[in-house]
Structure formats: C-alpha cells, structure tokens
Amino acid sequence: MCLTWKLDPTVTGLLRVWEAAADAIQASQAPRGIRRSLTSIVRSGDVYIRVRVLRIPLFRSETRRRSRSGRKRMEERGMGASQGLEPELVSIPASPRGASTPEAVTPTGQRSRGGEGEPLSAKSGTASPRFLSPSMSSALGTPMKRVLVNLRGYLEEVGHLTKLNPQDAWLPITESRHGNAHYAAFHNLNAGIGFQALLLPVAFAFLGWSWGIIALTVAYFWQLYTLWILVKLHEALPGRRYNRYVELAQAAFGERFGVWLALFPTIYLSAGTAAALILIGGETLKLFFQIVCGSLCSSNPLSTVEWYLVFTFLCIVLSQLPNLNSIAGLSLIGALTAITYTSMAWLLSVGQERPPSVSYHPLSSPSLGAAAYSVSNALGIIAYAFRGHNLALEIQATMPSTFKHPAHVPMWRGAKVAYLLIAMCFFPIAIGGFWAYGNLMPAGGMLNALYAFHSRDIARGLLATTFLLVVFHCLTSFQIYSMPVFDSFEAGYTSRTNRPCSIWVRSGFRVFYGLISLFVGVALPFLSSLAGLLGGLSLPVTFAYPCFMWIRMKQPPRFSFDWYLNWSLGIIGMAFSFAFSAGGVWSMVNSGIQLKFFKPN
C-alpha cells in the first residue's frame, strides 16, 4: 500500500524540475560513470526536497510471501522470523531508477551506500515504519546538502512558491508590494473613519443611552472579528493570495455565485462612496468659504454645483498617484484629519452650554411600524459607520509575504492599532454628541448641530478649521475608495491588450471616473433616497460574508464553537441586511421619491 499525498501544483512543479534534470542527464552523451554520479546527486536532492524541505513523511509497505529458505536466511542474519509487513521508506517515484548511489561519509563518520532495495534508516529488528533521520541520506554529508539548505532558506525568505499572475504587476493594487504595518494602519484609519461617524449621535437619539452603547459595542467587536477573518483568509491556501474581495468570494462561494454576491456591494461601497464624498466635500468646502470670507465674498459666490466641480478637480489631481502604496502619505493625512475633526466636533460640543430643552429620552414614534423603522434606521447608522472591509484584502495585497514573514502579521498589527484609534473616535463622538444635544440632534449629524447651535459661540477660526479638516479627509478617502475601481478599469485594459497601461491611459481612466462620479451625484440626487435599500444590500460585506467564507474555506468541525459562532453571526448579519433593505423600501413607499434630475439638494 502506498500513501498518496495531495501536493500543491506549484510544489509538484518544483519536483518535476528534478525529473527533467535526471532525464536530461540520462539522455546526454556523457560517459556512463559521470551520468551515474550526476543521477545519484539528483536523486539525493529529490529525496531531501520531498522529505526534509517539504517534510512529507512517506513510507511504502509491501506484503511479501517469503519462502522457507528466505525466512531461514533472515533468521540467521538476526532480522527476525515474523511474517507480515516490511515497511520501507522511499520517496515518490520521480527520478530514473536503477542508478546506484556512490558512497558518502555521513555526519556520524560511517560510510553508507544508498541502493534501490536498501532502506534509508538503520536496520532494526522491529517491523515498525522507519522514517528518515538526520544521518539517513547519502546527500547529507555532501556539498549537495549545503546547496539544498540554501535553496530552502531562499524559498523561506523569498516566498512560498506562490503562483503570481503576471498581470498583477501592472495593476495599481498589486503593482507595489512594499507595504508594512504602518501603511496598513494608515489605510485602515483613512478608510475606517468617515462622515458616517458624525451621524452616530443621531442613532443614540432613537435608541437612548443603554441600547445605543450596547449596539455600538456589539457592532465594533463584530466587525473587528470579521476583519480578522478576512486577514487570515488572504492566504487561506498555500501558493495562492486573494488580493481582492471578489476573488475571495469566488474561491469561497464559486465563480459565478461569488461574483453575484460580492460584485455589486463592493462596487457600491467604492463608487457610491466616491460620489457621496464629492457631494459632502463640495458642500463642506462651500461652508468653509462662507465662514472664512463672510460678507466680503457675497457679491458673486459660486453655486453648489460649481463647488462640486472644484472638489472633483482636486480629487482628479490627487488620483494621478499610480498605486495603492503611493497614496500611503495621503492616507496618513486623511487619518490625522479624521481623528482631529471627530475629536474637535465632540470637544467643541461638550465645552459649550447645552440647549435648555435638551432631553435624553428616545424619540417617540406615532405608531408601532414607525417605531420599528426608527430603531432599524438607528441600527443601520451604527452598522454603516464601520466601513472599509471591502478594502482589507486590497490593503494586505500591497505587502510582501514569505514563509518566515507572512503578510497577515503586519496587516493585523496595523489593523489593531487603527481600530483602537477608531474606537477612541467613535465612542466619544457618539456619547459626547448625545450628551451635548440629546434628542435635539439634527438629522445631518454633528457638523449641522455645531453650525445650528454654536455658530455664534465658537470662534470662526475653529469652525473653519473643522470644516477644512473634513474637506481634506474627503479628498484622501476618495483616493483609497476609488482604487478598486481604477484597478478594475486597468485589469480590463491589460487583459485585452496584454500590456500595461501607459501614463496617458491611466490618467484618462481616472479623469473619466472622477467626472462620472460628479455626474452621478449631480444628475441623480434622488439616489440618496435609496441609501437605506442599497446600504442594506452592502451590509453583508462587513458582517455576514466573512463568516460564511470562513466556514466554506476553513471547514471547522461540525457543531464546534467555531462552527456555531460563524453560522450565527452570518445568519444574523443577513437578517439585519434584509431588515435594513425592507426599511429602505418602506421609507420610499411611505414618503415617496422625488425624481429631480440635475437639482442637487
């Protein structure tokens, strides 16, 4: 009986190199003695690669019916008279057989000669399997050992025989693989803190103190767990890196079903966020201009659409940076500005006097259906505040990965620091904002509350600085959320032309995408009414799909804690997704949709 081991195709390819070498030696015109010596060296390296480098314990057990004379000869030699199995450890047949192995001095000083029928371990009187020991192979005492040890060290340092797609070297996400834990922290912070964080006090106005804090805490640790899953699944299989969220979904759920599940949510989270950032950035830029200039610049001010165009121009200029690693500096600026303006928002609010009619009771609703919708809307605000999971694999794809230094180590180190800082931003702004304004919190969030209640109490310089920091953060967030779309454009181009994008083609793609995002935001302003429905469809990217991916790819034991945990979180996440989508549909039916084209609010 021979045990068959399922090897990775790349490992099989490595072993075939030894077969090709042995075949070439046998087919050469060299003298027979030289051919036999070279063949023995190749076979010794083959054994070493299979058993020592790959650490595959292989043995072959053969049942032989020995004749009486054979058993008698074995008894005379002290090998025992027992019938049955005689295990022998061999390598997978790959190299040409029949060539003898020359004598070599082993590390113990004894001379050994490896033959076709001789076991490689020391002889014993037992019939148990005998595995290779450090002094078993004739190659271990030769210079070939040093070559193979160096080869093993090279493989550990350079990589794990990962099959790399040559096209990845041309695409902006995988073009540069020099990322580190610092870059991971910058990107995760820039992508994780957004304008949705300014709406967290609005959710507390519907939920109250207790349920608001509980919901925010549960959502934080839930999304942190799913982020850990994505980091671990980036290299779930040896020799394969899933550099994009859609690729991992295809590996977990199948080629077609994975695309059907993940393509639309990830496009919405990238392109939809970019369009929203243009609108928010343009409006905030207009408010900053009004605060700084005041009545001096009121003679011929720019319209809102013109401010959108100014902001889009700035986004297009910054988008000319070639790849994801090249925007690490922008992500650092975005992270610092996000931490600063969220901290300033709640500090300025807490430092001022509260409105006299402030109350901390949850807002009442006229009917049970309206109350359910309000609670669902509040939970949706909390869930949508945690974003960036659709970019986790892309961020990790920018890092090198080897046997000794896998990519998930610096990625998780940077992600832990980033989400610790995110927690230090989210919890104070939610609790401090609700304490300052209670259920008087405007639907627009903290910036609207600051402008409505304290525009005269707070110095214009502080308000202008806060709005300017929001503009900077929107500019940097546009870059990281647009990078997957840039990657898709260039992937389509390189797959058709089989060559990298020139600088003009790349610039053209990014200018086109910026103008399309501006057109969607200006021409279709009613899409904000569909935010509840579309947001519910994209929620599983963060809270549900990673749990199902873990079950499909890691296959934890059935009915184990890991199995129950991931099934429970995945099902609950899908239930919330359906509830939020139903709430969005109910809102559209109840209030209607005003289809106004080219009339942004």
N, C-alpha and C positions, 0 to 999 in steps of 0.2 A: 504494500500500500504506500502511496506517495502523497504527502500533503501538498495541496496546491494553494499557493498564496496569491491573492489578488493585488497586484502591484499597480502603482500609478503609471499611466502611459509614458510619462517623462522618465521614470525610473527604468521602465522596460527599454526605452530608447538608449539610456546610458549603458545598459547591459549588452545591447546589440552592438555597441562600439567594440566590445571585446570579441564578439563573434566575428565581426568583419575583420578585425586585426588578425585573428587566428586564421581565417580563410585566406587572407592576403599572404600570410607567411607560408601556408601550405602550397599556395599556387605560385610562389616565387621560384626562381631558378637558383636559389642559394644552395650550397651543399647541404646534405641531409643532416649532418651534425649541427650546423648552425640553425637549421629550421627546427630541429627538435628542441634546442636550447631556448630559442625565442618562443616557441609554442608553450613550453613549460612555464616561462615567465608570465605569459598572457594568462594561462590557466590559473597560476597562483594569484595573480591580481584579480581574476574573476572570482575566485573563492573569497578573497579578502573583501572585495566590494559587497558581495552578497551576504556574507556572514558577519563581518566586523563593522563595515561602514553602514550598511543598511540594517544590520542587527536582525537578520531573519533567521530564526532557529529552524533549520531544515534537517530532516533525517528521513531515511528510507528503511523500511522494514520489509524484509523478504522472508518468506517461509520456504525453507528447503527441506527436502526429504533426503537425509543423509544415509548412505549405505552403512552397513555394519563396519566395514573396514574403515570408512571415513570417521565414524564416531570413535572407533578404537584409536585411530591416529590422533584425534583431538584429545582423547583422554590421556594418551601418552604425553602430549605436549602440555598438559595441565590446563586445558581450556574448558574442562567440564564435560559431562556426558548428557547434559539436559537437552531434550528436544524442544523444538518450538521456534521462537523468533530470534533472529540475529540482527539487531539494529545496526545500521551503518550510516554514518553522517556523510552526505555528499552535497554538492551544490546543484542548482538547477542545470540540467544539461544544456550547455550553450557553446562551449569551446569544443574543438575537434578532439575526439577521444583517440586513445591509442598511443599518444605521445607520452614518453616517460618523463619523470621529473628528476633533474640532477640532484645530486647530494648537496646538502647545505648544512651549515652549522647553525643550530638553534641557539636561542639565548641561554639555554642551560649548558651548552657546550657539547651536547650529544649530536651525533650525525644521524640524519634521517633521510629516507628516500621515499617520496610520495609516489605510489603506484596506483593503478586503476582499481585494483581489488583490495588494497590495504586501507584499513580505517585510519583516520587522521588523528585519532587520540591514542593515548597509551592503552596497551592491552590490559584487560582485566578479566577476572573470572566470572563476572556477572553478565546477565543478558539484558541489562537496562540500557536505554539510549545513552550514547556518549556524544557529548557536544564538544565543539571546538574550544580549546583552551589557548592561552596566550602563546604556548610553545608548540602548537599543533601543526602550523603550516610551514612549509619549507620557504615560503616567501618572507617570513617574518624576520629572518636573520640576514636578508639580502638587501641591497640598495633599493629594491622594488618596494620594500616596506616604507622607506622614507618617502618615496615618490607618492605612494598611496596615502600616507598620513598627511602629506602636504596637500594632496588633492581633496581629502576630506576636510581639512581646515579651510581650504579655498571655498568649498561648497558651503560651509557653515558661515563664512564671512560674506560671501557674495550673494547667496540666496538659496532657496530651496528648490532649485530646478523648476522654477515657475515658468509655465508656458506664457510668454509675453506676446501680445498681439502687436505686430509692428506698427499698426495704425495708432496705437495708444501714444506713441512718441510724437505724433503730430497734433494731438488734441489738447485743448487748454487745461483739462483737469489732470491728465496723466503726463503732460509734457515734461514737467519738472518733478522729480521725486527726491527733493532735498528738504522736505518738511521735517519738523520736530515738534516736541511737546509745546514749545512756546507758540509756534504757529497754530497748533491745534487749539490752544486756549484763546488766541486772538480771534480765530474764525468762529469758534463756538460762541464766544461772547457777542461778537458782532451779529451773528445770525440768531442768537437766542433771546436777546433783548430787543424788543421792537416797540412800535407805537401802541401795540395791544396792551402793554404793561400799564399804560396810562389809564386804561379802562377798568382796571381791577377794582377800584373803589365803587364803580357802578354796580359790579356784581355783589359787593357787600351790601349795597343799599337794598337789594332784593332779598338777600339771604340772612342778613343780620350778622352779629359778631360770631356766634358759635359756629353756625353752619358755614359761614364764609371762611373762617380759619381752617375748619376741618376739610372743606372741599379743596382749598388751596394747598394744604399739606399733602393730602392724598394724591392730588394731581402731580405735585412736584416729585414725590418719590416714585410714582408710577412711570412718569416719562423718563426719570433717571434710570430705572430698571430697563425699559425698552431701549434706551440709548446704549446701555451696557451690552444688551443682546446684539444690537447692530455692530458694535465694535468687535465683538467676538466672532460674528458670522462673516466678517470681511474676508477672513481666510479660513472658512469652515472646512474646506477640503484642501489637502496638500497639493501644491502646484497650481492653485487657482486663486486669483484675487478678484473679488466682486467690487469693482470700482464705482459702481453706480447703483442707485436704489432699484431701478428697473431690472438690472442684471441679477441682483439677489432675489427679487420677486420671481423672475423666470426660473432660477435654479430651485426655488422652494416650491412654487405652485405650477410649474410647467411653462413652456414657451408662450403659448397663446394666452392661457388663463392669467399668467403673471403679468403680461403686458396689459391685459384688460383690467386687472385690479389696480395696478400701480401707475400706469402711464398718465391717465387723466388727473389724479390727485397731485402727482409731482409737478405736472405742467401748471396746474392751477396754483400750487404753492410757490412756483417760481415766477411765471408770467403774471399771475394775478397779483402777487405781492409787489412786483415791479411797477405795475400800473397804479396800484394804491399808493406806493411810495412817491410816484410823480405827483399825484394829487395832493398828498399830505405835505410833501416837501415844497411844492409851489405855493400852497396856501400859507404855510408857516413862513416862507420867505417873504410873502406879501405882508404878513403881520409884523415881521421884523423890520421891514422897510417903513411901515407906518409908525412904529414905535420910535425908531431912530430919527426919522425926518420930521414927524409930527405935521404941523400945519405948513411947514416950509415947502413940502413937496406935494401939496394937494392940488396944485394948479392943473397938472396933466398927468395923473398917475396911470400906471399900467393896469390893464384889466387882469382878471384872474387867469384867463387863458394865456395871456402873454407871460404871466409869471410861471405858468406850467411850461411854456416853451423855453424860458430861461433856465429853469431847473433841468429840463430834458437835455439841453445843450451841455450843461455841466456834467450830467451823467454820461453822455456820449464821449466827452473828452476823457473822463477817467476810465471809461471802459476800454480804451486802447491798450491798456496793460495786457500782456499776452496770455498769462496763465494764472492759475489759482494761487500758486506760491508767490507770484509777483505782486499780488494785492495784499500780502500779509501786513505791510505797513498801513494800508488803508483800513484793514480790519482792526489793527491796534488803535488807530484814531477813532474808528467807529465804536470800539469797546469803551474807550475812555470817555467819549462824549455821551454814550448811553448811560454809563454809570453816573456821570456828572449830572446830566439833566434829570434823571429819575430821582437822584438824591436831592437836587435843588428843588424839585417840584414838591416833595413832601416836607422838606425842611422849611421852605418859604410858607407853606400852608399851615404847618404846625406852629410856626413862630408868630403868626398873626392871630388876632382875636377871632373866635368862632362866630358865625352868624347867630343872632339872638334866638331864632326859631329852629335851631338845629335839633334833630331827633334821630335816635338810633334804632327805632322800630322799623322792621322791614316794611317796604311799601305795600299797601293793601291793594287788592285787585277786586273788581266788581263781581266776578264770577269765578267758579272753580276752574274753568278752562283757561281764563286769563291768568289766574294764579299759577297754573301748571306751565303755561307758556313763559311767564316771567321767571320762574325758577329754572326752566330749561335754558332760557336766554342767559341767565346769570352763570349757570354751569358752563355754557358754551363760551362765554367770555373768559372764564378761567382756563378752559381747555385750550382755546386759541392763543392764549398768552404764551404757552410753551410751544415754541416752533424751532425749526432748524434740523429736525430729524431727517428730513429729505436730503440734507446736505452732509450727513455724518459720514457716509461711505465715500463721498467725493473728497472730503477733507482728509480722511485716512488714506486715500489713494495717492496723496502727494508725498507720502513718507516711504523711505526705503524699508525693506523687510528682509531679514535673514534668519537663519536658524537660531543664532545667539541673540539677535535683537529683532524680534517680530514687531510689526507695525502697531499691534494693538497696545503695546506697553506705553509708548509715548502718547498715543492717541487718548487712552483712558486717563493718563496722568494729566494731560492738558484739559480734558473734558471735566475732570473732577474739580480742578481749580476754577474753570469757567462757570460751572453750575453752582459752586459755592458762592461766587460773586453774584450770580443771577438770583440766588435765594436772598442774598443780602440787599438786593434791589427790589425784588417783588414783594416780600413780606412787609418791609417798612412803607412802601408806597401804597399798598392796599390798606394796611392798618392805619397809617398816619393820615392818608387821604380821607378815609371814612370817619376818623375821629374829628378831622377839621371841618367836614361838610355834612356828614351824616347822610340822611336820605334827601338832602337838598343837592346832592351831587348831580351836575348836568350830564346828559347822555353823551356828550362829547369827551368826558374824562377830565383829567387833572388840569390840562392846559386851559380848557374852557372855564373851569372853576377858578383858576388863578386870574384869568382875564376878567371874569364876571364879578368876582367878589373883592379882589385886591389890586385891581389895575391902578387905583389911586394911592393905595397904601404902600406898595412896593416900588422901590426906585426903578425908573425906566431902564437903567443900565442892567439891573439884574434880570428884568423881564426880557430885554433884548438878548442878553447872553443866553438865557434858557432857550429862546426860540432859535437862536443861531446854532446852538448845540444840536437841537432837533434836526435842523437842516443838514448839518454835517453827517449826522448818523444816517439820515435817509439817503444821502449820496453814497456812503460806503456800503450800506445794506443793499442798495441797488446792484452793486458790483457782484457781491457774493451770491445773491439770489438769481442773478442773470447768468452766472457762469454755466450752470447745466444747460441752459438754452443755447448759449454760444457753442457749447460742446456738441449739442445735437446738430446744429447747423453745419459745423465743420466736419462732423462724422459723416453726414450725408454727402458733403462735397468730396472728402477724401476717398470714400468708398466708391464713388463714381469715377473719379479721375485717377485714383491710385497715386496721389502725390499730395504733399502738404499744402495748406493754404498759404498763398502769398500774403504779404502785409496789406495789399490793397483789397484782396478778397476778404480777409479777416476784418479789416476796418469797415468794408461795405456791409458785412453781416451785422456788425454791432450798431452802425448808424441806422440800418433798416429796422433792427429790433427796437431801438430807442424810439424811433418815430412811430412804429406800430403800437408800442405801449402808450405813447401820448395820444394817438388816435383813439384807442380803446377807452382810455379814461375820459376823453373829452366828448367823443361821439356817442358813447353808450353809458351815460351817467347812471342809468337805471340799474346797472349791474350791481350796484351796492345794495339794492333791494333783494338780490339773490344771494347775498353773502351768507345768510343762515343755511340755505339749501346747499350751496357749494362748499361751505365750511364743514357741514356735516358729512359730505361725501369725502372730504380730505382728512377728516379726523383719524380714521384707522391707520394712516401712515405713521402716526406717532404712538397711538395707544393700543392698536389691535394687531396689525400685520406683523410686527416684530415677534410677538408671542407665537403666532401660527408658524412663522418661519423657523423659530427655534424648535418647535415640535416636529416639523417636517424634515429638517436637516440634521438635528442632533438626535432625534428619536429617543427621548428619555423613556425609562421603563414605565410601562403602563401602570396607572394607579399610584405612581410615586408622587412625592410632594411637588417635584418639578413639573410633572405632567398635569397635576391638578391646578397648580398656580398659573401656568401659561394658558391652559384651556379656559380657566375662569376669567383671567384678565382679557383674553382675546374676545370672549363672548360678551363680556360687559362692555368692552370698548365698541364692539359692533352695535350693541343695543343703544348706547349713547349716540352713536353715529346716526342710526335710524331715527332716534328721538329728536335730535337736533335738525335733521333734514325735514322731518314731519312738522316741527315747529316753524321752520322757514316757509314751508308750503302753507301752513295755517296763517302765518302772518301775511303772506301775499294774498290769500283769499279774503282775509278779514279787512285789510287796509287797501288792497289793490296795488297795481303797479302803474305808475305814470310813465308812459313811454315817451320821454322827451329826448330827442336827439340833438346833439351839439348845444346842450344847455346845462352845463355842469353847475351843481349847487355851490 
